[in-house]
Amino acid sequence: MSVLRNIKSLAPLLDRVLVQRIKPEAKTASGIFLPEAAVKEQNEAQVLAVGPGLLDRDGKRLPMGVNAGDKVLIPQFGGNAIKVGDEEYTLFRDHDILAKIKE
């Protein structure tokens, strides 16, 4: 059995997108620390890697909707969770990504 030691060694296939959720702030603007139970998991994530895309009937690659480095909105549930050390990552299909966040 192979153990994944570094997330950079993981390359998504087909139309899959590897993301890491952006952790919410545990401290308010006035400096008050919030308990973990009060901090809701966010649906924003950073795209770390994308697959090459699906093939159409003619064998041509369909373009992906996002690129590595994009900030995206993801569903609250779903995807395939991957844990490397203490960090958690998720693999989604390109069509499961809800939106690209432009800042």
C-alpha positions as CSV (number, residue, x, y, z in Angstrom):
1,M,0.0,0.0,0.0
2,S,1.3,3.4,-0.9
3,V,1.1,6.3,1.5
4,L,0.8,9.8,0.1
5,R,3.4,12.0,1.7
6,N,3.0,15.2,-0.3
7,I,-0.1,16.6,-2.0
8,K,2.1,17.8,-4.9
9,S,2.6,14.2,-5.9
10,L,-1.2,13.9,-6.6
11,A,-2.2,14.7,-10.2
12,P,-6.0,14.7,-10.9
13,L,-7.2,12.7,-13.9
14,L,-9.8,13.6,-16.5
15,D,-12.1,16.4,-15.3
16,R,-11.2,16.3,-11.6
17,V,-10.2,19.3,-9.6
18,L,-8.1,19.2,-6.4
19,V,-9.0,21.9,-3.9
20,Q,-8.3,22.9,-0.3
21,R,-11.0,24.6,1.7
22,I,-10.1,28.1,2.9
23,K,-10.2,28.0,6.7
24,P,-12.5,30.6,8.2
25,E,-11.1,33.3,10.6
26,A,-11.3,32.2,14.2
27,K,-10.8,35.8,15.4
28,T,-13.2,38.7,14.9
29,A,-12.1,42.2,13.6
30,S,-12.1,43.4,17.2
31,G,-9.7,40.6,18.3
32,I,-12.2,38.2,20.0
33,F,-11.4,34.5,19.4
34,L,-14.3,32.4,18.4
35,P,-14.8,28.8,19.6
36,E,-14.6,26.1,17.0
37,A,-18.3,25.3,17.3
38,A,-19.2,28.9,16.3
39,V,-17.0,29.0,13.2
40,K,-18.9,27.5,10.2
41,E,-16.9,25.7,7.5
42,Q,-16.7,27.9,4.4
43,N,-17.6,26.9,0.9
44,E,-14.6,28.8,-0.5
45,A,-11.6,26.8,-1.7
46,Q,-8.3,27.3,-3.5
47,V,-7.7,25.2,-6.6
48,L,-4.4,23.3,-6.3
49,A,-4.4,21.2,-9.4
50,V,-6.7,20.3,-12.3
51,G,-6.9,17.3,-14.6
52,P,-6.4,17.6,-18.4
53,G,-10.2,17.5,-19.1
54,L,-12.6,14.9,-20.5
55,L,-12.4,13.7,-24.1
56,D,-15.3,14.4,-26.5
57,R,-16.5,11.9,-29.1
58,D,-13.8,13.1,-31.6
59,G,-11.1,12.5,-29.0
60,K,-10.5,16.2,-28.4
61,R,-10.0,17.5,-24.8
62,L,-12.8,19.6,-23.4
63,P,-11.5,22.7,-21.6
64,M,-11.6,22.9,-17.8
65,G,-13.6,25.6,-16.2
66,V,-11.0,26.4,-13.6
67,N,-7.2,26.6,-13.3
68,A,-4.7,26.0,-10.5
69,G,-4.6,29.0,-8.3
70,D,-8.2,30.0,-8.8
71,K,-10.5,30.7,-5.8
72,V,-13.8,28.8,-6.2
73,L,-17.1,28.2,-4.5
74,I,-17.7,24.5,-3.8
75,P,-20.7,22.5,-2.5
76,Q,-20.9,22.1,1.3
77,F,-21.0,18.3,0.9
78,G,-19.6,15.9,-1.7
79,G,-16.3,15.3,-3.4
80,N,-13.7,12.8,-2.4
81,A,-11.8,13.7,0.8
82,I,-8.0,13.2,0.9
83,K,-6.0,13.6,4.0
84,V,-2.2,14.2,3.9
85,G,-0.7,14.6,7.4
86,D,-2.9,17.2,9.2
87,E,-4.2,18.8,6.0
88,E,-7.4,18.0,4.3
89,Y,-8.1,18.2,0.5
90,T,-11.0,17.4,-1.7
91,L,-11.3,16.1,-5.3
92,F,-14.4,17.4,-7.2
93,R,-15.4,17.0,-10.8
94,D,-15.2,20.2,-12.8
95,H,-19.0,20.4,-13.2
96,D,-19.4,20.2,-9.4
97,I,-17.6,23.5,-8.9
98,L,-20.3,26.1,-8.3
99,A,-18.5,29.3,-9.2
100,K,-15.1,31.0,-9.8
101,I,-14.5,33.9,-7.4
102,K,-12.9,36.9,-9.1
103,E,-11.2,39.3,-6.7
